[in-house]
């Protein structure tokens, strides 16, 4: 059974889910449908992925009750003005065929855009919760200074910070800043774009525990307490990714994976301090 993580607003989120980044829209309904069939109940999408409608189709056709599926989407970079936040959220609900969304995140902080105004965007996100159409509001790719600013100026803390994290880039500074505010951490890119699967250290640990390299890396994330949602187009890999709750890595094995961290040199995605694409 997949455990849940309790968020600071009292709600819970499945610790393992299914990510839809770079799942082509034409394949999304079938792929998400398969993920739901094998037992995954947490689906992560985004306005920028352009597959929300297909995610909604899969959920509608799954036969599952609404409260059985946890759904996350994210505000795209071109919609940060408060009125655009509200309008685009309406569009997200329609595409997903939902009356209420479980979690909505600001996808990127964009500190060099919108005159550096992170706060009005965050206030608009919070208003969606107050209106009752959104259960939880969070952020993605927020650095410590970004978190301090929105919390300090609004008094409202995100429930989640979704950040890049994997064995080569533990992103400890952003994780620690999140945890200081009781913000749950979600790890995107958990397998380091597949690089970690060919790592000799991880391969050695996989042999020791008689598991696949992917299972070792995902288990490392789970034991860190992070929420993770790997993507796969294949049913057998989805099932394999779920089979990580009946074994544990030793402290020594975790330490060997921790030692793979390359600091900033290990970052594979954009740096949130400078990323400004809309």
C-alpha positions as a Python dict, from the first residue, in 0.01 Angstrom:
ca = {
    (1, 'X'): (0, 0, 0),
    (2, 'X'): (132, 346, -91),
    (3, 'X'): (173, 563, 221),
    (4, 'X'): (47, 919, 242),
    (5, 'X'): (223, 1233, 359),
    (6, 'X'): (30, 1472, 582),
    (7, 'X'): (50, 1832, 463),
    (8, 'X'): (53, 2139, 686),
    (9, 'X'): (-311, 2220, 606),
    (10, 'X'): (-422, 1885, 745),
    (11, 'X'): (-477, 1715, 409),
    (12, 'X'): (-282, 1412, 285),
    (13, 'X'): (-110, 1328, -43),
    (14, 'X'): (9, 986, -169),
    (15, 'X'): (387, 974, -139),
    (16, 'X'): (421, 797, -475),
    (17, 'X'): (241, 910, -786),
    (18, 'X'): (262, 933, -1162),
    (19, 'X'): (420, 1224, -1348),
    (20, 'X'): (301, 1335, -1690),
    (21, 'X'): (585, 1568, -1793),
    (22, 'X'): (669, 1507, -2161),
    (23, 'X'): (391, 1250, -2199),
    (24, 'X'): (256, 1340, -2546),
    (25, 'X'): (-109, 1450, -2532),
    (26, 'X'): (-201, 1179, -2783),
    (27, 'X'): (-69, 914, -2540),
    (28, 'X'): (-172, 1073, -2213),
    (29, 'X'): (-524, 935, -2165),
    (30, 'X'): (-411, 578, -2226),
    (31, 'X'): (-95, 611, -2018),
    (32, 'X'): (-264, 776, -1720),
    (33, 'X'): (-544, 523, -1750),
    (34, 'X'): (-286, 247, -1716),
    (35, 'X'): (-129, 417, -1414),
    (36, 'X'): (-469, 427, -1244),
    (37, 'X'): (-536, 64, -1339),
    (38, 'X'): (-218, -58, -1169),
    (39, 'X'): (-305, 128, -849),
    (40, 'X'): (-140, 469, -866),
    (41, 'X'): (-370, 735, -722),
    (42, 'X'): (-166, 1056, -748),
    (43, 'X'): (-140, 1224, -1089),
    (44, 'X'): (88, 1524, -1148),
    (45, 'X'): (29, 1745, -1452),
    (46, 'X'): (68, 2114, -1542),
    (47, 'X'): (-79, 2378, -1767),
    (48, 'X'): (252, 2386, -1950),
    (49, 'X'): (246, 2013, -2023),
    (50, 'X'): (-55, 2067, -2251),
    (51, 'X'): (-210, 1736, -2149),
    (52, 'X'): (-455, 1837, -1875),
    (53, 'X'): (-758, 1753, -2091),
    (54, 'X'): (-626, 1403, -2153),
    (55, 'X'): (-550, 1354, -1785),
    (56, 'X'): (-910, 1456, -1717),
    (57, 'X'): (-1032, 1207, -1975),
    (58, 'X'): (-839, 924, -1810),
    (59, 'X'): (-972, 1007, -1465),
    (60, 'X'): (-1330, 1037, -1595),
    (61, 'X'): (-1304, 698, -1767),
    (62, 'X'): (-1132, 521, -1477),
    (63, 'X'): (-1446, 440, -1284),
    (64, 'X'): (-1279, 568, -968),
    (65, 'X'): (-1456, 797, -724),
    (66, 'X'): (-1328, 1155, -725),
    (67, 'X'): (-1184, 1127, -375),
    (68, 'X'): (-978, 824, -479),
    (69, 'X'): (-752, 1023, -713),
    (70, 'X'): (-522, 1305, -601),
    (71, 'X'): (-465, 1554, -884),
    (72, 'X'): (-198, 1825, -907),
    (73, 'X'): (-156, 2090, -1174),
    (74, 'X'): (70, 2393, -1202),
    (75, 'X'): (36, 2754, -1310),
    (76, 'X'): (223, 2816, -1632),
    (77, 'X'): (477, 3097, -1661),
    (78, 'X'): (269, 3325, -1883),
    (79, 'X'): (-21, 3342, -1635),
    (80, 'X'): (132, 3501, -1324),
    (81, 'X'): (-79, 3818, -1317),
    (82, 'X'): (-359, 3772, -1061),
    (83, 'X'): (-644, 3790, -1313),
    (84, 'X'): (-460, 3539, -1533),
    (85, 'X'): (-413, 3305, -1237),
    (86, 'X'): (-789, 3296, -1181),
    (87, 'X'): (-879, 3264, -1549),
    (88, 'X'): (-626, 2993, -1624),
    (89, 'X'): (-731, 2799, -1314),
    (90, 'X'): (-1087, 2797, -1445),
    (91, 'X'): (-954, 2654, -1771),
    (92, 'X'): (-756, 2391, -1582),
    (93, 'X'): (-1066, 2274, -1395),
    (94, 'X'): (-1261, 2249, -1719),
    (95, 'X'): (-987, 2052, -1894),
    (96, 'X'): (-950, 1817, -1599),
    (97, 'X'): (-1331, 1781, -1574),
    (98, 'X'): (-1313, 1861, -1203),
    (99, 'X'): (-1515, 2085, -973),
    (100, 'X'): (-1223, 2113, -732),
    (101, 'X'): (-848, 2058, -765),
    (102, 'X'): (-644, 1892, -492),
    (103, 'X'): (-320, 2086, -539),
    (104, 'X'): (-217, 2381, -758),
    (105, 'X'): (143, 2501, -772),
    (106, 'X'): (320, 2809, -906),
    (107, 'X'): (542, 2625, -1154),
    (108, 'X'): (840, 2865, -1147),
    (109, 'X'): (908, 3174, -934),
    (110, 'X'): (1034, 3385, -1231),
    (111, 'X'): (1207, 3643, -1009),
    (112, 'X'): (1329, 3843, -1310),
    (113, 'X'): (981, 3867, -1466),
    (114, 'X'): (665, 4055, -1365),
    (115, 'X'): (881, 4318, -1192),
    (116, 'X'): (990, 4046, -952),
    (117, 'X'): (641, 4027, -804),
    (118, 'X'): (598, 3680, -658),
    (119, 'X'): (359, 3798, -391),
    (120, 'X'): (53, 3899, -594),
    (121, 'X'): (70, 3567, -778),
    (122, 'X'): (81, 3380, -448),
    (123, 'X'): (-209, 3583, -309),
    (124, 'X'): (-417, 3487, -614),
    (125, 'X'): (-333, 3121, -554),
    (126, 'X'): (-438, 3151, -191),
    (127, 'X'): (-766, 3313, -295),
    (128, 'X'): (-855, 2998, -488),
    (129, 'X'): (-834, 2800, -163),
    (130, 'X'): (-1045, 3061, 15),
    (131, 'X'): (-1307, 3035, -260),
    (132, 'X'): (-1327, 2658, -210),
    (133, 'X'): (-1233, 2549, -561),
    (134, 'X'): (-880, 2448, -462),
    (135, 'X'): (-793, 2232, -164),
    (136, 'X'): (-423, 2314, -129),
    (137, 'X'): (-185, 2572, -276),
    (138, 'X'): (186, 2523, -318),
    (139, 'X'): (490, 2618, -519),
    (140, 'X'): (749, 2457, -741),
    (141, 'X'): (1117, 2538, -790),
    (142, 'X'): (1114, 2798, -512),
    (143, 'X'): (1449, 2882, -360),
    (144, 'X'): (1483, 2972, 10),
    (145, 'X'): (1463, 3347, -59),
    (146, 'X'): (1148, 3301, -268),
    (147, 'X'): (983, 3109, 15),
    (148, 'X'): (1082, 3367, 274),
    (149, 'X'): (938, 3646, 64),
    (150, 'X'): (592, 3505, -2),
    (151, 'X'): (553, 3375, 352),
    (152, 'X'): (684, 3695, 506),
    (153, 'X'): (459, 3922, 300),
    (154, 'X'): (140, 3715, 316),
    (155, 'X'): (164, 3505, 630),
    (156, 'X'): (49, 3205, 425),
    (157, 'X'): (283, 2908, 380),
    (158, 'X'): (274, 2676, 76),
    (159, 'X'): (197, 2316, 164),
    (160, 'X'): (438, 2179, -98),
    (161, 'X'): (756, 2285, -276),
    (162, 'X'): (822, 2071, -583),
    (163, 'X'): (1194, 2091, -662),
    (164, 'X'): (1455, 1911, -869),
    (165, 'X'): (1612, 1641, -654),
    (166, 'X'): (1802, 1321, -733),
    (167, 'X'): (2125, 1149, -624),
    (168, 'X'): (2345, 1392, -819),
    (169, 'X'): (2162, 1703, -695),
    (170, 'X'): (2015, 1656, -350),
    (171, 'X'): (1914, 2025, -343),
    (172, 'X'): (1956, 2025, 34),
    (173, 'X'): (1939, 2403, 75),
    (174, 'X'): (1592, 2425, -79),
    (175, 'X'): (1482, 2109, 105),
    (176, 'X'): (1596, 2241, 442),
    (177, 'X'): (1434, 2580, 384),
    (178, 'X'): (1110, 2403, 296),
    (179, 'X'): (1123, 2180, 602),
    (180, 'X'): (1186, 2479, 829),
    (181, 'X'): (839, 2599, 731),
    (182, 'X'): (680, 2251, 748),
    (183, 'X'): (654, 2249, 367),
    (184, 'X'): (651, 1900, 215),
    (185, 'X'): (909, 1841, -58),
    (186, 'X'): (822, 1681, -390),
    (187, 'X'): (1117, 1564, -601),
    (188, 'X'): (1099, 1608, -977),
    (189, 'X'): (1350, 1438, -1205),
    (190, 'X'): (1397, 1170, -937),
    (191, 'X'): (1600, 936, -1159),
    (192, 'X'): (1825, 1215, -1297),
    (193, 'X'): (1686, 1171, -1649),
    (194, 'X'): (1783, 805, -1629),
    (195, 'X'): (2150, 873, -1553),
    (196, 'X'): (2119, 727, -1205),
    (197, 'X'): (2004, 393, -1348),
    (198, 'X'): (2350, 330, -1494),
    (199, 'X'): (2544, 446, -1190),
    (200, 'X'): (2788, 185, -1057),
    (201, 'X'): (2725, 274, -692),
    (202, 'X'): (2349, 244, -735),
    (203, 'X'): (2394, -73, -939),
    (204, 'X'): (2600, -224, -659),
    (205, 'X'): (2332, -145, -403),
    (206, 'X'): (2068, -287, -637),
    (207, 'X'): (2260, -614, -644),
    (208, 'X'): (2285, -617, -265),
    (209, 'X'): (1911, -574, -215),
    (210, 'X'): (1813, -772, -526),
    (211, 'X'): (1613, -488, -674),
    (212, 'X'): (1619, -279, -991),
    (213, 'X'): (1831, 35, -990),
    (214, 'X'): (1517, 246, -1033),
    (215, 'X'): (1364, 90, -723),
    (216, 'X'): (1677, 170, -523),
    (217, 'X'): (1670, 536, -625),
    (218, 'X'): (1298, 571, -560),
    (219, 'X'): (1339, 402, -222),
    (220, 'X'): (1616, 653, -140),
    (221, 'X'): (1370, 934, -211),
    (222, 'X'): (1098, 771, -1),
    (223, 'X'): (1332, 726, 296),
    (224, 'X'): (1425, 1094, 272),
    (225, 'X'): (1055, 1164, 323),
    (226, 'X'): (1002, 1321, -19),
    (227, 'X'): (700, 1280, -244),
    (228, 'X'): (793, 1136, -582),
    (229, 'X'): (613, 1068, -911),
    (230, 'X'): (827, 894, -1172),
    (231, 'X'): (705, 875, -1530),
    (232, 'X'): (692, 565, -1743),
    (233, 'X'): (493, 477, -2054),
    (234, 'X'): (505, 105, -1973),
    (235, 'X'): (274, -88, -1741),
    (236, 'X'): (545, -324, -1615),
    (237, 'X'): (768, -32, -1516),
    (238, 'X'): (479, 140, -1337),
    (239, 'X'): (420, -178, -1137),
    (240, 'X'): (792, -206, -1062),
    (241, 'X'): (803, 154, -942),
    (242, 'X'): (525, 75, -693),
    (243, 'X'): (716, -218, -543),
    (244, 'X'): (939, -8, -318),
    (245, 'X'): (757, -32, 12),
    (246, 'X'): (858, -386, 114),
    (247, 'X'): (1230, -323, 161),
    (248, 'X'): (1458, -62, 315),
    (249, 'X'): (1802, 70, 239),
    (250, 'X'): (2048, 62, 526),
    (251, 'X'): (2195, 381, 663),
    (252, 'X'): (2523, 287, 497),
    (253, 'X'): (2356, 236, 159),
    (254, 'X'): (2174, 568, 189),
    (255, 'X'): (2506, 731, 271),
    (256, 'X'): (2668, 591, -43),
    (257, 'X'): (2388, 739, -256),
    (258, 'X'): (2408, 1068, -67),
    (259, 'X'): (2778, 1085, -153),
    (260, 'X'): (2696, 1098, -525),
    (261, 'X'): (2576, 1458, -483),
    (262, 'X'): (2762, 1704, -708),
    (263, 'X'): (2610, 2019, -565),
    (264, 'X'): (2515, 2282, -820),
    (265, 'X'): (2712, 2095, -1087),
    (266, 'X'): (2459, 1815, -1059),
    (267, 'X'): (2161, 2033, -1146),
    (268, 'X'): (2005, 1913, -1473),
    (269, 'X'): (1716, 2159, -1504),
    (270, 'X'): (1710, 2540, -1508),
    (271, 'X'): (1828, 2743, -1212),
    (272, 'X'): (1517, 2899, -1053),
    (273, 'X'): (1707, 3219, -972),
    (274, 'X'): (1761, 3295, -1341),
    (275, 'X'): (1500, 3094, -1534),
    (276, 'X'): (1265, 3340, -1704),
    (277, 'X'): (1102, 3168, -2001),
    (278, 'X'): (731, 3242, -2044),
}
